[in-house]
Amino acid sequence: MALADHRRAMWVREDLRLSGASDADYQAARTASHNTRSALTAPLTTLAILAPDLAGVAQGAAGATYALRNTENRELLDCYREAAIEAADDLVRAAA
C-alpha cells in the first residue's frame, strides 16, 4: 500500500535526521520519501473520483503520514507514526 510505503520512508528519513546521520544518508532517504509521496498522488486522485465518500478519510490518512515530517524528537516521531497507522486502518475499515 502506498500509504505504508510512504509512512516507512518518512519514518526512516526523520529518524536519520533526528539521530544526526550523515547528509548523504539523509539525502538518500529524502529522495526515497519524495518518490513514495509521488506514488500516493494517483491513488488518492483515483479514489476521490471513483469513491468520493472515501476521499476525506483517505486525505486524513495521507495527512497523518505527512505529519511525520520535521518532528521535534523521536518520541513525537513514534507517536505520529502510530497515528498514521491508525488513520490508514481507518481508511481500510471505511472502504470495507
C-alpha positions as CSV (number, residue, x, y, z in Angstrom):
1,M,0.0,0.0,0.0
2,A,1.3,3.4,-1.0
3,L,0.5,4.9,2.4
4,A,2.5,2.2,4.3
5,D,5.5,2.7,1.9
6,H,5.4,6.5,2.4
7,R,5.0,6.2,6.2
8,R,8.0,3.9,6.4
9,A,10.1,6.2,4.1
10,M,9.2,9.2,6.2
11,W,10.0,7.5,9.5
12,V,13.4,6.4,8.2
13,R,14.1,9.9,6.8
14,E,13.1,11.6,10.0
15,D,14.9,9.1,12.2
16,L,18.1,9.7,10.3
17,R,17.6,13.5,10.7
18,L,17.0,13.2,14.4
19,S,19.9,10.8,15.0
20,G,22.3,13.2,13.2
21,A,23.1,10.8,10.4
22,S,25.3,11.9,7.5
23,D,24.0,14.3,5.0
24,A,24.4,11.7,2.2
25,D,22.3,9.2,4.1
26,Y,19.6,11.8,4.9
27,Q,19.5,13.0,1.3
28,A,19.1,9.4,0.0
29,A,16.2,8.9,2.5
30,R,14.7,12.2,1.4
31,T,14.8,11.2,-2.2
32,A,13.1,7.9,-1.3
33,S,10.4,9.8,0.6
34,H,9.8,12.1,-2.3
35,N,9.3,9.0,-4.5
36,T,6.9,7.4,-2.2
37,R,4.9,10.6,-1.8
38,S,4.6,10.9,-5.5
39,A,3.3,7.3,-5.6
40,L,0.4,8.5,-3.4
41,T,-0.9,11.1,-5.8
42,A,-2.5,8.8,-8.4
43,P,-4.3,6.5,-5.9
44,L,-5.6,9.5,-3.9
45,T,-6.9,11.2,-7.1
46,T,-8.4,7.9,-8.4
47,L,-10.2,7.4,-5.0
48,A,-11.5,10.9,-5.0
49,I,-13.1,10.3,-8.4
50,L,-14.3,6.8,-8.0
51,A,-15.3,6.8,-4.4
52,P,-15.7,10.4,-3.3
53,D,-17.2,9.3,0.0
54,L,-13.8,7.9,1.0
55,A,-11.8,11.0,-0.2
56,G,-11.9,12.7,3.2
57,V,-10.8,9.6,5.1
58,A,-8.0,9.0,2.5
59,Q,-6.8,12.6,2.8
60,G,-6.8,12.2,6.5
61,A,-4.6,9.1,6.3
62,A,-2.3,10.8,3.9
63,G,-2.1,13.9,6.1
64,A,-1.3,11.7,9.1
65,T,1.6,10.3,7.2
66,Y,2.8,13.7,6.1
67,A,2.8,14.8,9.7
68,L,5.9,12.8,10.4
69,R,7.9,15.5,8.6
70,N,10.1,17.7,10.8
71,T,9.1,16.3,14.1
72,E,10.9,17.7,17.1
73,N,12.0,14.4,18.7
74,R,11.9,10.6,18.5
75,E,9.0,10.3,20.9
76,L,6.8,12.5,18.7
77,L,8.0,10.7,15.6
78,D,6.9,7.4,17.0
79,C,3.6,9.0,18.2
80,Y,2.9,10.4,14.7
81,R,3.8,7.0,13.2
82,E,1.2,5.3,15.4
83,A,-1.4,7.9,14.4
84,A,-0.6,7.4,10.7
85,I,-1.0,3.6,11.1
86,E,-4.4,4.2,12.8
87,A,-5.5,6.6,10.1
88,A,-4.6,4.1,7.4
89,D,-6.5,1.4,9.3
90,D,-9.5,3.8,9.4
91,L,-9.4,4.1,5.7
92,V,-9.4,0.3,5.2
93,R,-12.3,0.0,7.6
94,A,-14.2,2.8,5.8
95,A,-13.7,1.1,2.4
96,A,-14.8,-2.3,3.6
